[in-house]
Amino acid sequence: MRRVSVVLLLVGAWLGGGSVPWSEAASPAPRLFFSDLESGPKTGNTDTSLGQPAGQDGVIVSVWGAFLGTTQGDSKVTVNGAEARIYYWGDAIPPYSPAKLNNGIQRMQLIIFQVSQRALDGRGEITVTVQGARSNPLPFTVRPGRIFFVATSGRDGAGGTWRSPWRTIQYGKDQLTPGDTLYVGNGVSQPSSQEGAAVMVRKSGSPGSPMALVAYPGAQVTIGSPAADAINGYISDSAGPAIHWTFAKLTLVGQITTVNMRTGFRLVGSNVSAPNASAADGTVATGGGGSDIAILGNEFANCGNEKSISLYHVVYISADRTDSGPRLPSVKSREIGWNYFHDNLANRAINIYSQGTRSSFLDGNSVHDNLIVNQRGDGILLGWYTTGETWVYNNVVINAGLGPAFVDGSGSAYTCLDIRAGHDELGKRGTTLHIHHNTFYGCGWAQSDVPNETGAIAFVSAKNYTLDVHSNIIHSAMPYVIHEVYTNRKDVPALDPATFSHNLWFGAGPEPAFDSDSVTADPQFANPKAGDLRLGASSPAIGRGLIIPEGSRLATDFEGRPRPSNRAADLGAFQRMP
């Protein structure tokens, strides 16, 4: 463990404090990334803490973004045509954001606001206006629903209002119906339960009307403990899992699977850990299957320990498995974005994988804008059963694959990105991997004594997927590319500019022969020793990428800065502004 401990100290030094110094000409327009709630009522909130009449206005919503400012000033939030009431406007740091997303590399701001009674019903949007500049919109639907509160001063059996709250989360969540939102006050905790999780939800929301469990603005709310997982959803053996829930801005601690994600679950802006875990599972997992899952803007730290086995990961995306009968239906639409993974001794930060002969395919994955620092195993695995269209973009991976080996032996690679996707049944055309504008830095375990298990990127079973790899930066002293860990088969991509081009390689010699229009030069990061991997003024990565069409998911960088649509973009996750 010696090497891991030293690296954690070095990197932790520049992640622990405020932002890394950075100055460019002018800030771009405000940019919104994600929200905790995507729908809710516009009336019925009995909160009077800001002087508003009880019941007049609606749900309290949080949005995370960039270039929003650290104070409100004359800026405003508009929801479905009506200006919102502001609870908080500032950096995305505790206690308002339990996930510290303003940390020296990520520089997010957070706005917490209340939807006005004047908001238009139905589908609409959230926008922010800063110094006259209007942000991109986020979707929001005004719909029916009820709003309740839990507080340390409350009593279970009371009315659940602001002035007469309930006392426990367990009681409160059992009172909800589809479309309802439960806000939990400061100091409330639910460390254990007899139900199999500290909070076992046994009701389902609906696709347009999920149920939500959210920390009240500025409240510290802890669910679970190292001896009890935090959140699961199950109704009964006949009815199956509970679905369509949102969990936001919570501190979640678990024994093994801190949060078990189900269909329609959203986990947003929370701090998640499992310090004693070791099992074939994940700190956050989708082991029971499920589609339309979002894991957005969470902080994952202290997940796993030195005794964790290689099958334990931080986020484990999988599905139902079987070796018999007809093929199980595919699961779709899993988004893992804007999260902060750091200092974890679980194997991989993000593990997308399944197995079995007739299991569900894992279609439609999106892994983007994540920060991964100090990971024991791979930063990201696109594994067996990862099929359909998968996008991996704008991720910053620093010091992944650090080792050491796991107590159950080898069987794992140590890389920034491990690719062994697809399925024999679907062949090359059934899986396309879009890997764009990532920055991979310092990955691999130098002390490894197993051939072909450590490096920047691994390609395995390339006959089962089509690559679309462009405009990345790979900075590595370890081999750029490793192949089949077990058989030493050379699964190198073919030389094809349409599938692999315009990447920068530095640190381990010439670029791979299969990359076209590549760059082999020091990317001249602004201050890599301080963790600043933005491009310096003379970087050879500037203007060496592809042209990004307007409206593309690649149109903004890791920080929310726009990429040009009329000239070649910069390589890597960061776009340097002129």
C-alpha positions as CSV (number, residue, x, y, z in Angstrom):
1,M,0.0,0.0,0.0
2,R,3.0,2.3,0.2
3,R,2.8,3.7,-3.3
4,V,-0.9,4.4,-3.1
5,S,-0.6,6.2,0.2
6,V,2.2,8.5,-1.2
7,V,0.3,9.4,-4.3
8,L,-2.9,10.1,-2.3
9,L,-1.0,12.6,-0.3
10,L,0.5,14.4,-3.3
11,V,-2.6,14.6,-5.3
12,G,-4.8,15.4,-2.2
13,A,-2.7,18.4,-1.5
14,W,-4.0,20.2,-4.6
15,L,-7.5,18.8,-4.5
16,G,-8.2,19.8,-0.9
17,G,-8.4,23.5,-1.2
18,G,-9.9,26.1,-3.5
19,S,-9.6,26.5,-7.2
20,V,-6.4,26.3,-9.0
21,P,-5.4,29.8,-10.3
22,W,-6.6,30.4,-13.8
23,S,-7.2,33.5,-15.8
24,E,-8.5,33.8,-19.3
25,A,-10.0,36.8,-21.1
26,A,-13.8,36.7,-20.5
27,S,-16.1,34.2,-18.9
28,P,-18.4,32.4,-21.3
29,A,-22.2,32.6,-20.9
30,P,-23.6,30.8,-17.9
31,R,-23.9,27.0,-18.4
32,L,-26.2,24.7,-16.6
33,F,-25.2,21.0,-16.3
34,F,-28.0,19.2,-14.3
35,S,-30.7,19.5,-11.7
36,D,-31.8,17.4,-8.8
37,L,-35.5,17.6,-9.8
38,E,-36.9,17.6,-13.3
39,S,-40.5,18.1,-12.3
40,G,-42.7,19.1,-9.4
41,P,-45.7,21.3,-8.3
42,K,-45.7,25.1,-8.3
43,T,-47.8,25.4,-5.2
44,G,-48.3,23.6,-1.9
45,N,-44.9,24.2,-0.2
46,T,-45.5,25.2,3.4
47,D,-42.0,26.5,4.0
48,T,-42.0,30.1,5.2
49,S,-38.3,30.5,6.0
50,L,-37.7,33.2,3.4
51,G,-40.9,35.1,4.4
52,Q,-43.1,33.6,1.7
53,P,-46.7,32.7,2.5
54,A,-47.3,29.0,3.4
55,G,-48.5,27.0,0.5
56,Q,-48.1,29.8,-2.1
57,D,-45.2,28.5,-4.1
58,G,-43.8,25.1,-5.1
59,V,-40.8,22.7,-5.0
60,I,-37.3,23.7,-4.1
61,V,-34.9,22.8,-6.9
62,S,-31.1,22.8,-7.2
63,V,-29.1,23.3,-10.4
64,W,-25.3,22.8,-10.9
65,G,-23.4,24.6,-13.6
66,A,-20.5,26.9,-14.5
67,F,-20.0,30.6,-14.9
68,L,-23.0,31.3,-12.7
69,G,-21.1,33.5,-10.2
70,T,-20.5,33.1,-6.5
71,T,-23.3,35.5,-5.5
72,Q,-26.6,36.3,-7.0
73,G,-26.2,40.1,-7.5
74,D,-28.7,41.0,-10.2
75,S,-28.8,37.5,-11.8
76,K,-32.0,35.5,-11.8
77,V,-33.4,32.0,-12.4
78,T,-36.5,31.6,-14.5
79,V,-38.7,28.4,-14.4
80,N,-41.4,27.9,-17.0
81,G,-41.6,31.7,-17.6
82,A,-41.6,32.9,-14.0
83,E,-38.7,34.2,-11.8
84,A,-37.8,31.9,-9.0
85,R,-37.1,32.7,-5.3
86,I,-33.4,32.1,-4.4
87,Y,-32.3,30.1,-1.3
88,Y,-28.6,29.8,-2.2
89,W,-26.3,31.0,-4.9
90,G,-22.6,30.1,-4.8
91,D,-19.9,27.5,-5.1
92,A,-20.9,23.8,-5.1
93,I,-19.4,22.9,-1.8
94,P,-20.8,21.5,1.5
95,P,-23.1,22.0,3.2
96,Y,-25.3,23.1,0.3
97,S,-23.7,20.5,-2.0
98,P,-22.5,17.5,0.0
99,A,-20.6,16.5,-3.1
100,K,-17.7,19.0,-3.3
101,L,-17.8,19.9,-7.0
102,N,-15.8,23.0,-6.6
103,N,-12.5,21.4,-5.7
104,G,-9.6,22.7,-7.8
105,I,-10.3,20.9,-11.0
106,Q,-14.1,21.0,-11.1
107,R,-15.4,24.5,-10.6
108,M,-19.1,24.2,-10.4
109,Q,-21.5,26.6,-8.9
110,L,-24.9,25.7,-7.3
111,I,-28.2,27.6,-7.3
112,I,-31.1,26.5,-5.0
113,F,-34.4,28.1,-5.8
114,Q,-38.2,27.7,-5.4
115,V,-40.6,27.4,-8.3
116,S,-43.0,30.2,-8.4
117,Q,-46.8,29.9,-8.4
118,R,-46.7,31.9,-11.6
119,A,-44.8,29.2,-13.5
120,L,-46.7,27.8,-16.5
121,D,-48.1,24.3,-16.2
122,G,-46.6,21.4,-18.2
123,R,-43.3,21.0,-19.9
124,G,-41.0,24.0,-19.8
125,E,-37.4,24.9,-18.9
126,I,-35.1,26.3,-16.3
127,T,-32.7,29.1,-17.4
128,V,-30.3,31.4,-15.5
129,T,-29.4,34.9,-16.6
130,V,-26.1,36.4,-15.5
131,Q,-25.1,39.9,-16.5
132,G,-27.6,39.8,-19.3
133,A,-26.4,36.5,-20.7
134,R,-28.9,33.6,-20.7
135,S,-27.9,30.0,-20.1
136,N,-28.8,26.9,-21.9
137,P,-32.1,25.4,-20.7
138,L,-32.7,22.4,-18.5
139,P,-36.0,20.6,-18.8
140,F,-38.6,21.1,-16.1
141,T,-42.3,20.1,-15.9
142,V,-44.8,21.7,-13.6
143,R,-47.2,19.0,-12.5
144,P,-49.3,18.0,-9.5
145,G,-47.7,16.7,-6.4
146,R,-47.4,17.2,-2.6
147,I,-44.5,18.6,-0.5
148,F,-43.6,17.3,3.0
149,F,-40.8,17.8,5.6
150,V,-38.9,15.8,8.1
151,A,-37.0,17.5,10.9
152,T,-35.3,16.6,14.2
153,S,-38.0,18.6,16.0
154,G,-40.8,16.7,14.3
155,R,-43.2,13.9,15.2
156,D,-44.2,10.9,13.1
157,G,-47.9,11.1,12.7
158,A,-48.0,14.9,12.5
159,G,-49.0,16.7,9.3
160,G,-45.6,16.6,7.6
161,T,-45.7,20.4,7.0
162,W,-43.0,23.0,7.6
163,R,-44.4,23.9,11.0
164,S,-45.5,20.3,11.8
165,P,-42.9,18.0,10.3
166,W,-42.4,14.3,10.7
167,R,-39.5,13.0,12.7
168,T,-38.0,10.1,10.6
169,I,-37.2,9.4,7.0
170,Q,-38.6,5.9,7.4
171,Y,-42.0,7.3,8.3
172,G,-41.9,10.1,5.8
173,K,-41.0,8.0,2.8
174,D,-43.9,5.6,3.5
175,Q,-46.4,8.5,3.3
176,L,-45.4,9.5,-0.2
177,T,-47.4,8.8,-3.4
178,P,-46.2,9.4,-7.0
179,G,-45.2,13.0,-7.6
180,D,-44.5,13.8,-3.9
181,T,-41.3,15.4,-2.6
182,L,-39.9,14.9,0.9
183,Y,-37.4,17.5,2.2
184,V,-35.2,16.4,5.1
185,G,-33.8,18.9,7.6
186,N,-30.4,19.3,9.2
187,G,-29.2,16.7,11.6
188,V,-31.7,14.0,10.6
189,S,-30.0,10.6,10.2
190,Q,-31.1,7.1,9.4
191,P,-28.1,4.9,10.2
192,S,-29.7,1.4,10.3
193,S,-32.9,-0.6,9.6
194,Q,-34.4,-4.0,9.9
195,E,-35.5,-3.9,6.2
196,G,-32.2,-4.7,4.5
197,A,-31.3,-1.0,4.0
198,A,-31.5,2.1,6.1
199,V,-34.1,3.4,3.7
200,M,-35.9,0.7,1.8
201,V,-38.5,2.3,-0.5
202,R,-41.5,0.0,-1.0
203,K,-43.5,2.2,-3.3
204,S,-43.0,3.3,-6.9
205,G,-43.3,6.6,-8.6
206,S,-44.1,6.9,-12.2
207,P,-42.1,8.0,-15.3
208,G,-43.6,11.5,-15.2
209,S,-44.1,11.7,-11.4
210,P,-41.2,10.2,-9.5
211,M,-41.0,10.4,-5.7
212,A,-38.1,12.4,-4.3
213,L,-36.1,12.3,-1.1
214,V,-34.0,15.5,-0.9
215,A,-31.9,17.3,1.7
216,Y,-33.4,20.7,2.6
217,P,-31.1,23.6,1.5
218,G,-27.9,23.6,3.6
219,A,-29.0,20.5,5.7
220,Q,-26.6,17.7,6.5
221,V,-28.6,14.4,6.2
222,T,-26.9,11.0,6.7
223,I,-28.4,7.7,5.6
224,G,-26.7,4.3,6.2
225,S,-23.5,3.4,8.0
226,P,-20.5,1.0,7.5
227,A,-22.8,-1.7,8.9
228,A,-25.9,-0.9,6.9
229,D,-26.5,0.0,3.3
230,A,-28.2,3.3,2.7
231,I,-30.9,3.0,0.0
232,N,-32.6,0.1,-1.8
233,G,-36.0,-0.2,-3.5
234,Y,-38.1,-3.4,-3.3
235,I,-41.8,-3.9,-3.0
236,S,-42.3,-7.7,-3.0
237,D,-41.3,-10.9,-4.8
238,S,-44.4,-10.6,-6.9
239,A,-44.3,-6.8,-7.6
240,G,-40.5,-6.6,-7.9
241,P,-38.4,-3.5,-7.2
242,A,-39.6,0.0,-6.4
243,I,-38.9,2.3,-9.3
244,H,-38.8,6.0,-10.3
245,W,-37.3,7.7,-7.3
246,T,-34.9,10.7,-6.9
247,F,-32.3,10.9,-4.1
248,A,-30.4,14.2,-3.8
249,K,-27.9,16.1,-1.7
250,L,-27.5,13.3,0.9
251,T,-24.5,11.8,2.7
252,L,-24.8,8.1,2.0
253,V,-22.7,5.4,3.7
254,G,-23.0,1.7,3.1
255,Q,-21.8,-1.7,4.1
256,I,-21.4,-3.0,0.5
257,T,-24.0,-1.5,-1.9
258,T,-24.6,1.9,-0.5
259,V,-27.3,2.6,-3.2
260,N,-29.0,0.0,-5.3
261,M,-30.2,1.8,-8.4
262,R,-33.5,0.7,-10.1
263,T,-35.4,1.8,-13.2
264,G,-36.0,5.6,-13.1
265,F,-33.7,6.2,-10.2
266,R,-31.7,9.5,-10.0
267,L,-28.8,9.9,-7.6
268,V,-27.7,13.5,-7.6
269,G,-25.3,15.8,-5.7
270,S,-24.6,13.3,-2.9
271,N,-21.5,12.2,-1.0
272,V,-21.2,8.4,-1.2
273,S,-18.9,6.0,0.6
274,A,-18.5,2.3,1.7
275,P,-15.2,2.1,3.6
276,N,-15.4,-1.6,4.7
277,A,-16.9,-3.1,1.5
278,S,-15.6,-6.1,-0.3
279,A,-17.9,-8.2,-2.5
280,A,-18.8,-8.9,-6.1
281,D,-20.8,-5.6,-6.2
282,G,-20.4,-1.9,-6.3
283,T,-20.8,1.1,-3.9
284,V,-23.6,2.2,-6.3
285,A,-24.9,-0.7,-8.4
286,T,-27.6,-1.6,-10.8
287,G,-27.5,-5.3,-10.1
288,G,-31.2,-5.7,-10.4
289,G,-31.3,-4.2,-13.9
290,G,-33.2,-1.1,-14.8
291,S,-33.3,1.6,-17.5
292,D,-33.3,5.4,-17.4
293,I,-30.8,5.6,-14.5
294,A,-28.9,8.8,-13.8
295,I,-25.9,9.2,-11.5
296,L,-25.1,12.9,-11.6
297,G,-22.7,15.2,-9.7
298,N,-21.9,12.9,-6.8
299,E,-18.7,12.6,-4.8
300,F,-17.4,9.1,-4.3
301,A,-14.6,8.7,-1.8
302,N,-13.5,6.1,0.7
303,C,-15.1,3.3,-1.3
304,G,-13.4,0.0,-0.6
305,N,-10.3,-0.8,1.3
306,E,-7.0,-2.6,1.0
307,K,-8.7,-6.0,1.5
308,S,-11.4,-5.4,-1.1
309,I,-11.6,-8.1,-3.8
310,S,-11.1,-7.3,-7.5
311,L,-14.8,-7.7,-8.2
312,Y,-15.8,-4.7,-6.0
313,H,-16.1,-1.4,-7.8
314,V,-17.3,2.1,-7.1
315,V,-20.1,2.3,-9.7
316,Y,-21.1,-1.1,-11.1
317,I,-23.5,-0.8,-14.1
318,S,-25.0,-4.2,-14.9
319,A,-28.4,-5.9,-15.5
320,D,-30.3,-9.1,-14.9
321,R,-28.3,-12.2,-15.8
322,T,-29.3,-15.7,-16.8
323,D,-27.8,-18.7,-18.6
324,S,-31.1,-20.2,-19.8
325,G,-34.4,-19.3,-21.6
326,P,-34.9,-16.5,-24.1
327,R,-32.6,-13.5,-24.1
328,L,-33.6,-11.0,-21.4
329,P,-34.8,-7.6,-22.6
330,S,-32.1,-5.0,-23.0
331,V,-31.7,-2.2,-20.5
332,K,-31.1,1.3,-21.8
333,S,-30.2,4.8,-21.0
334,R,-27.7,4.9,-18.1
335,E,-26.0,8.3,-17.6
336,I,-22.9,8.8,-15.4
337,G,-21.9,12.4,-15.5
338,W,-20.2,15.2,-13.6
339,N,-19.2,13.0,-10.7
340,Y,-16.0,13.3,-8.6
341,F,-14.3,10.0,-7.8
342,H,-11.2,10.1,-5.7
343,D,-9.0,8.1,-3.3
344,N,-10.9,4.8,-3.7
345,L,-9.5,1.3,-3.0
346,A,-12.3,-0.4,-4.8
347,N,-11.1,-1.8,-8.2
348,R,-12.7,0.4,-10.9
349,A,-14.3,3.8,-10.6
350,I,-16.9,3.0,-13.3
351,N,-17.5,-0.6,-14.2
352,I,-20.0,-1.4,-17.0
353,Y,-20.2,-5.2,-17.4
354,S,-22.5,-8.2,-17.3
355,Q,-22.2,-11.9,-18.0
356,G,-24.2,-15.1,-18.7
357,T,-25.4,-16.6,-21.9
358,R,-28.9,-15.0,-22.1
359,S,-28.5,-11.9,-20.0
360,S,-29.7,-8.4,-20.8
361,F,-27.6,-6.2,-23.1
362,L,-26.5,-2.9,-21.7
363,D,-27.5,-0.4,-24.4
364,G,-27.2,3.4,-24.4
365,N,-24.5,4.3,-21.8
366,S,-23.2,7.8,-21.4
367,V,-20.1,8.4,-19.3
368,H,-19.1,12.1,-19.4
369,D,-17.6,15.0,-17.6
370,N,-16.4,12.8,-14.7
371,L,-13.3,13.5,-12.6
372,I,-11.5,10.4,-11.5
373,V,-8.4,10.7,-9.3
374,N,-6.4,8.1,-7.4
375,Q,-8.2,4.9,-8.4
376,R,-6.7,1.5,-7.5
377,G,-7.9,-0.3,-10.7
378,D,-9.2,1.0,-14.0
379,G,-10.7,4.4,-14.2
380,I,-13.4,3.2,-16.6
381,L,-14.3,-0.3,-17.9
382,L,-16.5,-0.8,-21.0
383,G,-16.9,-4.5,-20.5
384,W,-18.7,-7.5,-21.9
385,Y,-22.4,-6.9,-22.7
386,T,-21.8,-3.1,-23.2
387,T,-23.6,-2.8,-26.5
388,G,-25.4,-0.3,-28.8
389,E,-24.2,3.3,-28.6
390,T,-21.9,4.2,-25.7
391,W,-20.4,7.6,-25.3
392,V,-17.3,8.4,-23.2
393,Y,-16.3,12.1,-23.4
394,N,-15.0,15.0,-21.5
395,N,-13.7,12.8,-18.7
396,V,-10.5,13.7,-16.7
397,V,-8.7,10.6,-15.3
398,I,-5.7,11.2,-13.2
399,N,-3.7,8.4,-11.6
400,A,-5.9,5.4,-12.2
401,G,-4.7,1.9,-12.1
402,L,-2.4,2.6,-9.2
403,G,-2.5,-0.9,-7.7
404,P,-1.6,-2.8,-5.7
405,A,-2.9,-6.3,-6.5
406,F,-6.1,-7.6,-5.0
407,V,-6.3,-10.2,-2.3
408,D,-8.1,-12.6,-4.7
409,G,-5.2,-12.5,-7.2
410,S,-5.0,-10.9,-10.6
411,G,-7.7,-10.9,-13.2
412,S,-7.8,-7.1,-13.5
413,A,-6.0,-4.5,-15.6
414,Y,-4.6,-1.2,-14.3
415,T,-5.5,1.5,-16.9
416,C,-7.3,4.8,-17.5
417,L,-9.7,3.1,-19.9
418,D,-10.3,-0.6,-20.3
419,I,-12.2,-1.6,-23.4
420,R,-13.6,-5.2,-23.8
421,A,-17.1,-4.3,-24.9
422,G,-19.7,-5.9,-27.2
423,H,-21.0,-9.4,-27.6
424,D,-20.3,-12.3,-30.0
425,E,-24.0,-12.5,-30.8
426,L,-24.1,-8.9,-32.1
427,G,-20.6,-8.6,-33.7
428,K,-18.9,-5.4,-34.7
429,R,-22.0,-3.6,-35.9
430,G,-23.9,-4.1,-32.7
431,T,-21.6,-2.0,-30.6
432,T,-20.2,1.5,-31.3
433,L,-17.9,3.2,-28.7
434,H,-17.6,7.0,-29.1
435,I,-14.6,8.1,-27.1
436,H,-13.9,11.8,-27.5
437,H,-12.1,14.7,-25.8
438,N,-10.9,12.8,-22.7
439,T,-7.7,13.7,-20.8
440,F,-5.9,10.6,-19.4
441,Y,-2.9,11.3,-17.2
442,G,-0.5,9.2,-15.2
443,C,-2.3,5.8,-15.3
444,G,-0.8,2.4,-14.7
445,W,0.9,0.4,-11.9
446,A,4.7,0.5,-12.5
447,Q,5.3,-2.3,-9.9
448,S,3.0,-4.8,-11.7
449,D,4.8,-8.1,-12.6
450,V,2.1,-9.4,-14.9
451,P,2.6,-8.7,-18.6
452,N,0.0,-6.6,-20.5
453,E,-2.1,-5.6,-17.5
454,T,-1.0,-2.0,-17.0
455,G,-1.0,1.0,-19.2
456,A,-3.1,3.9,-20.4
457,I,-5.8,2.1,-22.6
458,A,-6.6,-1.6,-23.0
459,F,-8.2,-3.1,-26.1
460,V,-9.7,-6.6,-25.8
461,S,-11.9,-8.5,-28.2
462,A,-11.8,-5.7,-30.8
463,K,-13.8,-7.9,-33.2
464,N,-16.9,-7.2,-31.1
465,Y,-17.1,-3.4,-31.3
466,T,-16.6,-0.4,-33.7
467,L,-14.4,2.3,-32.4
468,D,-14.9,6.1,-32.8
469,V,-11.9,7.5,-30.9
470,H,-10.9,11.1,-31.5
471,S,-9.4,14.2,-29.9
472,N,-8.2,12.7,-26.7
473,I,-5.0,13.3,-24.7
474,I,-3.1,10.3,-23.4
475,H,-0.1,11.4,-21.1
476,S,1.5,8.2,-19.8
477,A,4.9,6.9,-18.7
478,M,3.4,3.4,-19.0
479,P,2.6,1.7,-22.3
480,Y,-0.1,3.7,-24.3
481,V,-2.0,0.6,-25.3
482,I,-2.2,-2.9,-23.8
483,H,-3.9,-5.9,-25.4
484,E,-5.4,-9.2,-24.1
485,V,-4.4,-9.6,-20.5
486,Y,-4.7,-13.4,-20.5
487,T,-3.8,-14.7,-24.0
488,N,-1.5,-11.9,-25.1
489,R,-3.6,-11.7,-28.3
490,K,-2.9,-8.5,-30.2
491,D,-6.3,-6.9,-30.5
492,V,-5.0,-3.6,-31.9
493,P,-7.4,-1.4,-33.9
494,A,-7.1,-1.1,-37.6
495,L,-5.6,2.0,-39.2
496,D,-8.8,3.9,-40.2
497,P,-9.0,7.7,-39.8
498,A,-12.8,7.4,-39.5
499,T,-12.5,5.4,-36.3
500,F,-9.3,6.5,-34.7
501,S,-7.7,9.9,-35.3
502,H,-6.5,13.3,-33.9
503,N,-5.3,12.1,-30.5
504,L,-2.2,13.3,-28.6
505,W,0.2,10.8,-27.1
506,F,3.1,11.7,-24.8
507,G,5.4,10.0,-22.3
508,A,5.9,6.5,-23.7
509,G,7.4,7.0,-27.1
510,P,5.9,7.4,-30.6
511,E,2.2,7.3,-31.1
512,P,0.5,4.0,-31.9
513,A,0.6,3.1,-35.6
514,F,-3.2,2.9,-35.9
515,D,-3.8,6.5,-35.0
516,S,-4.2,9.1,-37.9
517,D,-3.4,12.8,-37.8
518,S,-2.1,12.3,-34.3
519,V,0.3,14.5,-32.2
520,T,3.3,13.2,-30.3
521,A,4.4,16.1,-28.1
522,D,4.2,17.4,-24.6
523,P,0.7,18.8,-24.2
524,Q,2.1,21.6,-22.1
525,F,-0.6,21.5,-19.4
526,A,-0.9,24.7,-17.5
527,N,0.5,23.3,-14.2
528,P,0.4,19.5,-14.0
529,K,2.3,19.3,-10.7
530,A,-0.6,21.3,-9.2
531,G,-3.2,19.2,-10.9
532,D,-4.1,21.8,-13.6
533,L,-4.4,19.9,-16.9
534,R,-5.8,22.8,-18.8
535,L,-3.8,23.7,-21.9
536,G,-1.0,26.2,-21.7
537,A,-0.9,29.0,-24.2
538,S,1.6,27.2,-26.5
539,S,0.2,23.7,-26.3
540,P,0.4,21.6,-29.4
541,A,-3.1,20.3,-28.6
542,I,-4.7,23.6,-29.4
543,G,-6.7,23.5,-32.6
544,R,-5.7,19.9,-33.5
545,G,-9.0,18.2,-33.0
546,L,-12.1,17.8,-35.2
547,I,-14.7,20.5,-35.9
548,I,-17.6,20.0,-33.6
549,P,-21.1,20.7,-35.0
550,E,-23.4,23.1,-33.2
551,G,-25.8,21.2,-30.9
552,S,-23.5,18.2,-30.5
553,R,-23.0,16.7,-27.1
554,L,-19.4,17.6,-27.5
555,A,-20.1,21.3,-28.1
556,T,-18.9,22.2,-24.6
557,D,-15.8,21.1,-22.6
558,F,-15.3,19.6,-19.1
559,E,-15.8,23.1,-17.6
560,G,-18.8,24.1,-19.8
561,R,-16.7,26.3,-22.1
562,P,-18.0,26.2,-25.7
563,R,-15.9,24.5,-28.4
564,P,-15.8,26.3,-31.8
565,S,-18.1,25.1,-34.5
566,N,-16.2,26.9,-37.3
567,R,-12.7,25.6,-36.7
568,A,-10.9,22.6,-35.2
569,A,-11.4,22.2,-31.5
570,D,-8.6,21.6,-29.0
571,L,-7.6,18.1,-27.9
572,G,-8.6,16.7,-24.5
573,A,-11.2,17.6,-22.0
574,F,-10.4,21.3,-21.8
575,Q,-10.9,23.9,-24.5
576,R,-8.7,26.9,-24.2
577,M,-10.4,30.2,-24.9
578,P,-8.6,32.7,-27.1
